């Protein structure tokens, strides 16, 4: 089942061409390449700002849930 993406991406044509080249070099789709780059940027941001960012709270699982 496809999920609806509420964040359509508008991107400059030259940048899209570069992303296509990067994706091809890494054997990924453009979508996965963008996802990878966003994840890497997020990790870097969290590492550089770890003192300022509160960690996400984990919600404990119900003991009755299998």
N, C-alpha and C positions, 0 to 999 in steps of 0.2 A: 504494500500500500504506500503510495506517495504521500509525503507530508507537505503541507502548504507552508511556503516560506514567506513570512510577513515582512521580510527585509530584502526587497529586490535590489540588486546591485547595479548601480550606474557607474560605469568606469570608462576612463579615457581609452580610446582605441589603441594608442601607442603602448599604454600600460598593459592592456589586455594582450597585445602581441607578445610583450615580454613575459607575461604570465604563462602564455601558451608555450613559449620556448622553455621556460623553467619546468613546467609540468611535463613536457615531453622528455626533457633531460632526466627527470626523476621518475619516469614511467608512471605518472599520475594523471588523473583528469584535472582540468583546470579547477573544478570545484574542490577537489581534494587538495590541490596545491594551495589554494586560498585558505582552506581550513587549516592546513599544516602551518602556513605562515602566521595566521592569527593565533594559533595555539603557542607557537614559539614566541611571538611578541608578548602574549599574556604571561607566559612563564618568566620571560625576561623582566617584564614590568613587576611581577610579584617579587622576584628576587631582589630587584633594585629598590623596592618600596616596602619590603616585608615589615618594617617597623611601623609603617603608617597604615597598613591594611590589616583589618581584623580577619582572622581565618573564618571560613564558613563553619557554622555549627552543624554537627551531624545529629540528625534526629534518630534516637534509638529505635530499633525495630521492636515491634510488639512481640512479647514472648509467645503469643498464641499464633503468630504467623508462621507458616511453614516455609 
